[in-house]
Amino acid sequence: MYRLISLLIGLFFLNSAFADNRTTLYDFRFWSSPERTRIVIDVDQGVRFSIKQKSNQFTLSIRNAKLLKETYKKLFYTDQRINKTRVKREDTTYQFKFKLQDQYLIKSYTLKPNDKYQHHRLVVDLYNQKNQANTLVKKPKKTLIKKPISKQYSQKIILLDAGHGGEDSGAVGYKRSKEKRITLRIAKKLAKKINNTKGMKAFLTRRGDYYVGLTKRIRIAQANKASLFVSIHADAVKSRHAKGASVYTLSERGGSTKFARRLENSQNTSDQFGVKQPRNSKDQYLNKILWDLSRKDRDIQSQKLGAKILKEMSKIGHLHKKKPQKAGFVVLKTPAIPSVLVETAFISNPEEELRLNNNKEQDKIANAIYQGILNYYK
């Protein structure tokens, strides 16, 4: 009898220890872009999982897992690739069955915690089978009417880059506003103004809440034969009193001030979202023009564009810096294309955060950048 009791006690503690070692599934997040759907699951270290794909369905199995109640509701996500999600539990193994629109290329990997994310992350990407590299590049429609050569190539193409997106929320405001949402709204308003202007055309690096790699944003600008590149952001610092707009152009040597260096470090961080970018002197896009005279012309023109935008921004609010600053932003390394990064305001300042979320104020900011671009071309 004593042995039986001892055995039962031992099994109880063994099962308790086993339960305590289960991988907790803290959160599920989904992001859809023209080229992929991304599934991100916050997990504990050492997650054990497997993926089985069959026809228009794939099953993600996570062994020895524990699913939180608040996480369960976030599972049932649908988009242009995922039709339906079902959950099945077998003992301590959870099976997540995703019914799909078509067959997709599936890639999976894990990411370690960092300053932004406290948990390990399991990432599953669903890619279209066909190459989707050109989905963000709108091809011109074919027409039977031939335009004169002088007019055919006179259209000014402006590439608008809404900072951050998807897993990369960007800066977070005092009231928890996310930079990625504000930048996209302003970019879309600006694009509309440009597209309503004769002789001008705007393209966006992203049109929704998804992440685009930094060097890919450069490739989108090149593919669309852009003549200007404008990246839109909203900064945050520890102090709630910092305020005002600023404009940055590219510095090959890095930030010209301590503040600029801190800013470029935050903007250049992309590997934490599963997209590793080259960020050294061997950058394939930068090498082509490293000693080319067009680089100098690009830098001069970028400074002129930045100055024009700042002048217009000063009419609608405070300026953090009255002259264009320099920093080593990866996204500004667009060969031979004048490029600027506009910090519209400080999202960490409660007053400016409120302003950045206001529809009319967003329109004022978009209009100021628009007028700056017009004045630059004049």
C-alpha positions as CSV (number, residue, x, y, z in Angstrom):
1,M,0.0,0.0,0.0
2,Y,2.8,2.3,0.9
3,R,4.5,1.6,-2.4
4,L,1.3,2.3,-4.3
5,I,0.8,5.7,-2.6
6,S,4.5,6.6,-3.2
7,L,4.0,5.7,-6.9
8,L,0.9,7.8,-7.2
9,I,2.6,10.8,-5.5
10,G,5.5,10.4,-7.9
11,L,3.3,10.3,-10.9
12,F,1.4,13.4,-9.6
13,F,4.6,15.5,-9.3
14,L,5.9,14.1,-12.6
15,N,2.7,15.2,-14.4
16,S,2.9,18.6,-12.6
17,A,6.4,19.1,-13.7
18,F,5.4,18.1,-17.3
19,A,2.5,20.5,-17.2
20,D,4.8,23.3,-16.0
21,N,7.2,22.7,-18.8
22,R,4.5,23.1,-21.5
23,T,5.0,25.8,-24.2
24,T,2.6,28.6,-23.6
25,L,1.0,30.1,-26.8
26,Y,0.8,33.7,-25.6
27,D,-0.4,35.5,-28.8
28,F,-1.4,35.0,-32.4
29,R,-0.9,37.7,-35.0
30,F,-1.6,37.7,-38.8
31,W,-0.3,40.1,-41.5
32,S,-1.4,40.1,-45.2
33,S,0.6,41.6,-48.0
34,P,0.4,41.2,-51.8
35,E,3.2,38.6,-51.7
36,R,2.5,36.7,-48.5
37,T,0.5,36.0,-45.4
38,R,2.5,35.9,-42.1
39,I,1.5,34.1,-39.0
40,V,3.3,35.0,-35.8
41,I,2.9,33.1,-32.5
42,D,4.5,34.3,-29.3
43,V,5.9,31.2,-27.5
44,D,8.3,29.9,-24.9
45,Q,11.8,28.9,-25.7
46,G,12.3,25.5,-27.3
47,V,8.9,25.2,-29.0
48,R,8.5,21.9,-30.8
49,F,6.3,22.1,-33.9
50,S,5.8,20.5,-37.3
51,I,4.0,21.5,-40.5
52,K,2.2,19.1,-42.9
53,Q,0.8,20.4,-46.2
54,K,-1.9,18.5,-48.2
55,S,-3.6,20.0,-51.2
56,N,-5.3,23.3,-50.1
57,Q,-4.7,22.8,-46.4
58,F,-1.8,22.9,-44.0
59,T,-1.6,21.7,-40.4
60,L,0.6,23.4,-37.8
61,S,1.1,21.0,-34.8
62,I,2.7,22.3,-31.6
63,R,3.6,19.7,-29.1
64,N,3.3,20.0,-25.3
65,A,1.5,23.3,-25.6
66,K,-0.8,25.4,-23.5
67,L,-3.3,27.8,-25.3
68,L,-4.4,30.8,-23.3
69,K,-8.1,31.7,-23.4
70,E,-7.5,35.2,-24.5
71,T,-5.3,33.9,-27.4
72,Y,-8.0,31.4,-28.6
73,K,-10.2,34.1,-30.2
74,K,-7.3,35.5,-32.2
75,L,-6.9,32.3,-34.2
76,F,-9.9,32.6,-36.6
77,Y,-8.3,34.9,-39.2
78,T,-9.3,35.0,-42.9
79,D,-7.8,36.8,-45.8
80,Q,-7.1,36.2,-49.5
81,R,-5.1,33.1,-48.7
82,I,-6.7,31.6,-45.5
83,N,-10.4,30.5,-45.8
84,K,-10.9,28.9,-42.5
85,T,-9.1,27.9,-39.3
86,R,-9.9,24.9,-37.1
87,V,-8.3,23.9,-33.8
88,K,-7.9,20.3,-32.6
89,R,-6.4,19.1,-29.4
90,E,-4.9,15.7,-28.8
91,D,-3.6,15.4,-25.2
92,T,-1.1,18.2,-25.0
93,T,-0.6,18.6,-28.8
94,Y,-2.5,21.4,-30.5
95,Q,-3.2,21.1,-34.2
96,F,-4.1,24.3,-36.1
97,K,-5.7,23.4,-39.5
98,F,-5.7,26.2,-42.0
99,K,-8.0,25.7,-45.1
100,L,-6.4,27.7,-47.9
101,Q,-7.6,29.3,-51.2
102,D,-4.8,27.7,-53.1
103,Q,-1.5,25.8,-52.7
104,Y,1.3,28.0,-51.2
105,L,5.0,27.8,-50.5
106,I,5.3,27.6,-46.7
107,K,8.3,28.7,-44.7
108,S,8.8,28.6,-41.0
109,Y,11.4,29.7,-38.4
110,T,11.8,31.0,-34.9
111,L,13.0,34.4,-33.6
112,K,14.6,35.2,-30.3
113,P,13.3,37.9,-27.9
114,N,14.6,41.5,-28.4
115,D,14.0,45.0,-27.0
116,K,10.6,45.1,-28.7
117,Y,9.3,41.5,-28.1
118,Q,9.8,39.7,-24.8
119,H,8.8,36.2,-26.0
120,H,10.3,33.9,-28.6
121,R,8.3,33.9,-31.8
122,L,7.3,31.1,-34.2
123,V,6.8,32.6,-37.7
124,V,5.0,30.9,-40.6
125,D,5.0,32.5,-44.0
126,L,2.6,31.6,-46.8
127,Y,4.0,32.6,-50.2
128,N,2.2,32.5,-53.5
129,Q,3.7,29.8,-55.7
130,K,4.3,32.2,-58.5
131,N,6.9,34.9,-58.2
132,Q,5.1,37.9,-56.5
133,A,8.1,40.3,-56.6
134,N,6.3,42.6,-59.0
135,T,2.9,42.7,-57.2
136,L,3.8,46.0,-55.6
137,V,4.9,47.4,-58.9
138,K,2.0,48.6,-61.0
139,K,2.7,48.1,-64.7
140,P,1.4,50.7,-67.1
141,K,-1.7,49.7,-69.0
142,K,-1.3,49.0,-72.7
143,T,-2.9,51.5,-75.0
144,L,-3.3,51.7,-78.8
145,I,-2.7,55.4,-78.8
146,K,0.9,56.4,-79.0
147,K,1.9,59.4,-77.0
148,P,4.5,61.9,-78.2
149,I,8.0,60.9,-76.9
150,S,8.4,64.3,-75.1
151,K,5.2,63.7,-73.0
152,Q,5.7,60.0,-72.6
153,Y,8.7,60.5,-70.3
154,S,7.9,63.8,-68.7
155,Q,5.7,62.4,-65.9
156,K,7.3,62.9,-62.5
157,I,7.2,59.7,-60.4
158,I,7.2,60.0,-56.6
159,L,7.7,57.0,-54.4
160,L,6.0,57.4,-51.0
161,D,7.2,55.2,-48.3
162,A,4.9,54.8,-45.3
163,G,7.3,53.8,-42.5
164,H,7.1,50.5,-40.7
165,G,4.1,48.1,-41.0
166,G,2.9,44.7,-39.9
167,E,5.1,43.2,-37.1
168,D,7.0,46.5,-37.1
169,S,4.6,48.9,-35.4
170,G,7.3,51.7,-35.3
171,A,7.1,54.2,-32.4
172,V,4.3,53.9,-29.9
173,G,2.7,57.0,-28.5
174,Y,1.7,58.0,-24.9
175,K,-1.9,56.9,-25.7
176,R,-0.6,53.7,-27.4
177,S,-1.0,55.1,-31.0
178,K,1.1,53.2,-33.5
179,E,3.4,55.0,-35.9
180,K,2.7,52.5,-38.7
181,R,-1.0,53.4,-38.9
182,I,-0.4,57.2,-38.9
183,T,2.3,57.1,-41.6
184,L,0.1,55.0,-43.9
185,R,-2.8,57.4,-43.6
186,I,-0.6,60.4,-44.3
187,A,1.1,58.6,-47.2
188,K,-2.3,57.8,-48.8
189,K,-3.5,61.4,-48.4
190,L,-0.3,62.6,-50.0
191,A,-0.6,60.1,-52.9
192,K,-4.1,61.3,-53.6
193,K,-2.9,64.9,-53.9
194,I,0.0,64.0,-56.2
195,N,-2.2,61.7,-58.4
196,N,-4.7,64.6,-58.9
197,T,-1.8,66.8,-60.2
198,K,-1.2,66.8,-63.9
199,G,2.2,65.4,-64.9
200,M,2.8,63.6,-61.5
201,K,2.3,60.1,-60.3
202,A,2.6,58.6,-56.8
203,F,3.3,55.0,-55.9
204,L,3.3,53.5,-52.3
205,T,5.8,51.0,-51.0
206,R,2.9,49.5,-49.0
207,R,-0.9,50.0,-49.1
208,G,-1.8,48.0,-46.0
209,D,-0.6,46.8,-42.6
210,Y,2.3,44.6,-43.6
211,Y,6.1,44.9,-43.4
212,V,8.2,45.6,-46.5
213,G,12.0,45.0,-46.2
214,L,14.1,48.2,-46.2
215,T,16.1,47.3,-49.3
216,K,13.0,46.1,-51.0
217,R,11.5,49.6,-50.7
218,I,14.6,50.8,-52.7
219,R,13.9,48.2,-55.4
220,I,10.3,49.3,-55.6
221,A,11.5,52.9,-56.2
222,Q,13.9,51.7,-58.9
223,A,11.3,49.4,-60.6
224,N,8.9,52.3,-60.9
225,K,11.6,54.6,-62.2
226,A,10.9,57.1,-59.4
227,S,12.4,60.6,-59.6
228,L,11.8,61.3,-55.8
229,F,11.7,59.1,-52.7
230,V,9.9,60.4,-49.6
231,S,9.7,58.2,-46.5
232,I,7.2,59.3,-43.8
233,H,7.6,58.7,-40.1
234,A,6.6,59.9,-36.6
235,D,9.4,59.8,-34.0
236,A,9.3,58.9,-30.3
237,V,11.8,59.7,-27.4
238,K,11.7,59.3,-23.7
239,S,10.9,62.9,-23.1
240,R,7.2,63.8,-23.5
241,H,8.2,67.4,-24.2
242,A,10.2,66.9,-27.4
243,K,8.1,68.3,-30.4
244,G,8.3,69.4,-34.0
245,A,9.0,68.1,-37.5
246,S,12.3,67.4,-39.0
247,V,13.7,66.1,-42.3
248,Y,16.7,63.8,-42.9
249,T,18.8,63.0,-45.9
250,L,21.4,60.3,-46.3
251,S,24.8,60.4,-44.6
252,E,27.2,57.6,-45.7
253,R,29.1,58.1,-42.5
254,G,26.1,57.8,-40.2
255,G,24.2,60.3,-38.1
256,S,25.7,63.8,-37.7
257,T,24.4,64.1,-34.1
258,K,23.8,61.8,-31.2
259,F,20.0,62.2,-31.7
260,A,20.4,61.3,-35.5
261,R,22.4,58.2,-34.6
262,R,19.8,57.0,-32.1
263,L,17.1,57.6,-34.7
264,E,18.9,55.7,-37.5
265,N,19.5,52.7,-35.2
266,S,15.7,52.5,-34.5
267,Q,14.8,52.9,-38.2
268,N,17.4,50.5,-39.6
269,T,16.4,47.6,-37.3
270,S,14.7,45.0,-39.6
271,D,16.1,41.6,-38.7
272,Q,13.9,41.4,-35.6
273,F,11.0,41.0,-38.0
274,G,12.5,38.1,-39.9
275,V,13.9,40.2,-42.7
276,K,17.7,40.4,-42.6
277,Q,19.1,43.3,-44.6
278,P,22.7,44.1,-45.6
279,R,23.9,47.2,-43.8
280,N,27.5,47.7,-44.6
281,S,29.8,49.1,-47.3
282,K,29.2,46.0,-49.5
283,D,25.5,47.0,-49.9
284,Q,24.8,45.9,-53.5
285,Y,22.6,49.0,-54.2
286,L,25.1,51.4,-52.7
287,N,28.2,49.9,-54.4
288,K,27.0,50.7,-57.9
289,I,27.2,54.5,-57.2
290,L,29.8,54.7,-54.4
291,W,32.2,56.8,-56.5
292,D,29.8,58.0,-59.1
293,L,29.2,61.7,-59.5
294,S,25.4,61.1,-59.5
295,R,25.7,60.4,-55.8
296,K,26.8,64.0,-55.1
297,D,24.0,65.3,-57.3
298,R,21.5,63.1,-55.4
299,D,22.7,64.4,-52.1
300,I,22.5,68.1,-53.2
301,Q,19.0,67.6,-54.6
302,S,17.9,65.7,-51.4
303,Q,19.0,68.7,-49.3
304,K,17.0,71.0,-51.6
305,L,13.9,68.9,-51.4
306,G,14.3,68.6,-47.6
307,A,14.6,72.4,-47.3
308,K,11.4,72.9,-49.4
309,I,9.4,70.5,-47.3
310,L,10.7,72.0,-44.0
311,K,9.6,75.4,-45.1
312,E,6.1,74.2,-45.7
313,M,6.0,72.2,-42.5
314,S,7.0,75.3,-40.5
315,K,3.7,76.9,-41.7
316,I,1.5,74.3,-39.9
317,G,3.5,73.6,-36.7
318,H,6.7,73.6,-34.8
319,L,10.0,72.5,-36.3
320,H,12.3,70.2,-34.2
321,K,15.2,71.1,-36.6
322,K,15.1,74.1,-39.0
323,K,17.5,72.6,-41.5
324,P,17.7,69.1,-43.1
325,Q,19.7,66.7,-40.9
326,K,21.9,63.8,-42.0
327,A,21.6,60.1,-40.9
328,G,22.6,56.7,-42.3
329,F,19.1,55.4,-43.1
330,V,19.1,52.3,-45.2
331,V,15.8,53.3,-46.8
332,L,17.4,56.5,-48.2
333,K,20.1,54.6,-50.2
334,T,18.2,54.9,-53.4
335,P,20.8,55.3,-56.2
336,A,20.7,58.6,-58.1
337,I,17.2,59.4,-56.7
338,P,16.8,62.4,-54.3
339,S,15.5,60.9,-51.1
340,V,14.3,62.3,-47.8
341,L,12.9,60.9,-44.6
342,V,10.2,63.2,-43.0
343,E,9.7,62.9,-39.2
344,T,6.2,64.6,-39.1
345,A,6.1,65.0,-35.4
346,F,6.8,63.3,-32.0
347,I,4.2,60.6,-31.3
348,S,5.7,60.5,-27.8
349,N,4.4,64.0,-27.1
350,P,0.7,63.8,-26.0
351,E,-0.3,66.9,-27.8
352,E,1.4,66.0,-31.0
353,E,0.1,62.4,-30.7
354,L,-3.4,63.8,-30.6
355,R,-2.6,65.9,-33.7
356,L,-1.2,63.0,-35.6
357,N,-4.4,61.0,-35.1
358,N,-6.6,63.9,-36.3
359,N,-7.8,63.5,-39.8
360,K,-7.7,67.2,-40.6
361,E,-4.2,67.5,-39.1
362,Q,-3.0,64.5,-41.2
363,D,-4.3,66.3,-44.3
364,K,-2.4,69.5,-43.3
365,I,0.8,67.4,-43.0
366,A,0.2,65.7,-46.3
367,N,-0.4,69.0,-48.0
368,A,2.7,70.6,-46.5
369,I,4.9,67.7,-47.9
370,Y,3.0,68.0,-51.2
371,Q,3.6,71.8,-51.5
372,G,7.3,71.2,-50.7
373,I,7.5,68.7,-53.5
374,L,5.8,71.1,-55.9
375,N,8.2,73.9,-54.9
376,Y,11.2,71.6,-55.4
377,Y,10.1,70.9,-59.0
378,K,9.6,74.6,-59.7
